[in-house]
Amino acid sequence: MSALTGGDALIDNQYEFATLSANITWEADVFNRLGYQAESAEIRAQQAEIVKQGMTTLITADVIHNYLQYRGAEQRKELAKETIQSQEQTLELVKSVVKSGYGSEMDLAQARAALSMTKSIVPQLDIAMNVHKQRLAILMGKTSAEMNLLLEGAQPMPNYRGVVPIGMPSEVLQNRPDIALAEREMAAINADVGAAVANKYPKFYLTGSPGVLAGDFSDLFSSDSAAWVAGVGVSWTVFDGGRSDALVELQESRFKTAVLSYEQSVNTAITEVETLLYAYGSSQELEALTHETREQADSTLAKAESLYKAGLVDYMTVLDAQRQQNLVKDREIAANLQSSQVVVGLHKALGGNWEVNPELAKN
């Protein structure tokens, strides 16, 4: 009977012994596997920011492009209005010459036809202006009414003459999103290679069980009940069928591909920038030539009108001079627009930024 009583006491004592603990496992990154993985993740986050900046540059360039196209169409419309006014005056001159008996009805018909043709250009330019205005509204998140206020009043074409700095260092190409992304991709995959190599080696784990021990549930949370059990664990897959080696080879192959992609991005960037720089120089020369040609065309028209009034030349001479003047003026607007668009393209090709070499810029 006493033995049974002793057994019951033993069972009671076992149930009164209580343990409360939480297992903790921490990997000792001896071969920097976790460090490589963290580095790769951080680089991926940097790539996301590069993409964001690249989109900002593209949208900005698109806004400027449409703004320039809008102002270019606006200038052509103003030119058409000036031409209409000039042709109306010429028409009155032809009427007076015909009335005096020096001109012909053919001269009068040609003057009217030229005036009608010029008037037909205005609606086409209105359509072009509206198209670019609507595109600007979409890009800028504005309504048509808001864009009307922003674009109210005729404005001259922005002058970008001489704004491209001389002696730009090749490092500015690193601002391009495609090059920056390719470079970061190399860095990320290089970190992946390091993680794959480190994965071949053993993993060391420090394990611990901080907790409390008590002989009675009432003492479970007392300060004297603290206990700690710690140990070291090792995980190493020696025979994995070559999986670890294959993973390393895969990451190394990805790295080689990333290097080739980076080199291709750099070569593409250099080609684009060189092409645009050449176009910029040519557009600057074209602007100067068209300006000089316009002055000559203005002088030619004035002489032709004077000779026609004196009855020394026929109306075709005046009409040809007018056409030449209009053509030259239109080309001047086109040259200014082209020059501005090249600058925008160059700015985008350089990643939305460039730096000036002060010493070369002085010269």
Buried (B, 14 or more C-beta within 10 A) or exposed (E): EEEEEEEEEEEEEEEEEBEEBEEEEEEEBEBBBBBBBBBBEEBEEBBEEBEEBBEEBEEBBBBBBBBBBBBBBBBBBBBBBEBBEBBBEBBEBBBEBBEEEBBBEEBBEBBBEBBEEBBEBEEEBEEBBEBBBEBBBEBBEBEEEEBEEEBEEEEEBBEBBEEBBEEBEEEBBBBBBBBBBBBBBBBBBBBBBBBBBBBBEEBBBEEBBEBBBBEEEEBBEEEEBEEEEEEEEEEEEEEEEEEBEEBBEEBBEBBEEBBEBBEEBBEBBEEBBEBBBEBBEEBBEBBEEBEEBBEEBBEBBEBBBEBBBEEEBBBEBBBEBBBBBBEBBBBBBBBBBBBBBBBBBBBBBBBBEBEEEEEEEEE
